[in-house]
Each structure stands twice: as C-alpha cells, then as structure tokens.
Amino acid sequence: MSTLAPLLQAYFTERLVAQRRASPNTVASYRDTWCLLLRFAHDRTGRAPHELALCDIDAPLVGAFLDYLEAERGVSVRTRNARLTAIRSLFHFAAIAIPSKAR
C-alpha cells in the first residue's frame, strides 16, 4: 500500500470531518475531486490508484488534470479552481502529517 491511500483516509476522517467540521457538500466535492484525479492518474501512469504514492501526484500531472477538466469535461473555471483547492488542501495536510514528504 502506498502512502497516498492512508493519507487520503486520514485527510477525510481527521482533517475534513473531525477538525474542520466541513459540510457534507464540501466533503463530497473533495471526494469527487480525488476520485477524478486518481482515475486520471491511473490513465496517465498505468498504475492503479492503490499503487500511487504521494510523489506521483506532481505539478505536471495536476496541471494536465486541470486542463483535462476544462477541455474534455467542459467544467467552468470556477469548478476547475474548486478542484485545485481540494488538491492543495490535501498537500497542506500532508506537509503536516508527513513532514519528510514536504518539499
């Protein structure tokens, strides 16, 4: 198992639900973002989501994902930026939860 799977679980259960008391809509939006991103990463890398590590979700992949959302899924800039916020939020959490992975 990669460091990404337990990190995602901790992020949703500890950070969003317990600490931030995020609304169900926020949790669902962030969940959907990560589902889409993991599928996109799988298509790009050929690695199953459970095989992905945190370092696999790098800036070029995220940029390509955001471009894909706009170009192929037809989302608005507002939705694209909301997806980016969800991704950035996990990386902020990761910097605290796994300091060795922070750059």
C-alpha positions as CSV (number, residue, x, y, z in Angstrom):
1,M,0.0,0.0,0.0
2,S,1.3,3.5,-0.8
3,T,1.5,6.5,1.4
4,L,-1.3,8.1,-0.5
5,A,-4.1,5.7,0.5
6,P,-3.7,6.1,4.3
7,L,-3.1,9.8,3.8
8,L,-6.3,10.3,1.9
9,Q,-8.2,8.4,4.6
10,A,-6.7,10.4,7.4
11,Y,-7.3,13.6,5.5
12,F,-11.0,12.9,5.1
13,T,-11.7,11.5,8.5
14,E,-9.3,13.5,10.7
15,R,-8.9,16.8,8.9
16,L,-12.1,17.5,7.0
17,V,-14.7,15.8,9.2
18,A,-13.2,15.9,12.7
19,Q,-11.0,19.1,12.7
20,R,-12.6,21.3,10.1
21,R,-16.2,20.1,10.5
22,A,-16.6,20.5,6.8
23,S,-20.1,20.4,5.4
24,P,-21.3,17.3,3.7
25,N,-21.2,19.2,0.4
26,T,-17.5,20.1,0.8
27,V,-16.6,16.6,1.7
28,A,-18.5,15.2,-1.3
29,S,-16.8,17.8,-3.6
30,Y,-13.3,17.0,-2.3
31,R,-14.1,13.2,-2.6
32,D,-15.2,13.7,-6.2
33,T,-12.1,15.7,-7.0
34,W,-9.8,12.9,-5.7
35,C,-11.8,10.2,-7.5
36,L,-11.4,12.0,-10.7
37,L,-7.8,12.7,-10.1
38,L,-7.0,9.2,-9.2
39,R,-8.7,7.9,-12.3
40,F,-6.8,10.4,-14.4
41,A,-3.5,9.5,-12.8
42,H,-4.3,5.8,-13.5
43,D,-4.9,6.6,-17.2
44,R,-1.7,8.6,-17.4
45,T,0.6,6.3,-15.4
46,G,-0.9,2.9,-15.8
47,R,-0.7,2.4,-12.1
48,A,-3.8,1.5,-10.1
49,P,-4.9,4.1,-7.5
50,H,-3.8,1.9,-4.6
51,E,-0.3,1.8,-6.1
52,L,0.1,5.5,-6.4
53,A,2.4,7.4,-4.0
54,L,2.1,11.0,-2.9
55,C,5.1,11.9,-5.1
56,D,3.2,10.6,-8.2
57,I,0.8,13.5,-7.9
58,D,3.2,16.2,-9.1
59,A,2.7,19.6,-10.6
60,P,2.7,18.4,-14.2
61,L,0.1,15.8,-13.5
62,V,-2.1,18.2,-11.6
63,G,-1.8,20.8,-14.4
64,A,-2.7,18.2,-17.0
65,F,-5.6,17.1,-14.9
66,L,-6.9,20.7,-14.6
67,D,-6.6,21.1,-18.4
68,Y,-8.4,17.9,-18.9
69,L,-11.3,19.1,-16.7
70,E,-11.7,22.2,-18.8
71,A,-11.1,20.8,-22.2
72,E,-12.7,17.4,-22.1
73,R,-15.2,17.6,-19.3
74,G,-16.2,21.1,-20.0
75,V,-16.1,22.4,-16.5
76,S,-16.1,26.1,-15.7
77,V,-13.0,28.0,-14.4
78,R,-14.8,28.2,-11.1
79,T,-15.2,24.4,-10.9
80,R,-11.6,23.9,-12.0
81,N,-10.4,26.2,-9.3
82,A,-12.5,24.4,-6.7
83,R,-10.9,21.1,-7.7
84,L,-7.5,22.8,-7.4
85,T,-8.4,23.9,-3.9
86,A,-9.3,20.4,-2.9
87,I,-5.9,19.1,-4.2
88,R,-3.9,21.9,-2.5
89,S,-5.8,21.2,0.8
90,L,-4.6,17.6,0.9
91,F,-1.0,18.7,0.2
92,H,-1.1,21.2,3.0
93,F,-2.4,18.4,5.3
94,A,0.4,16.1,4.0
95,A,3.1,18.6,4.8
96,I,2.0,18.5,8.5
97,A,1.1,14.8,8.6
98,I,4.3,13.5,6.8
99,P,6.9,16.2,7.2
100,S,9.5,14.1,5.4
101,K,7.5,14.4,2.3
102,A,7.2,18.2,2.4
103,R,9.4,20.0,-0.1
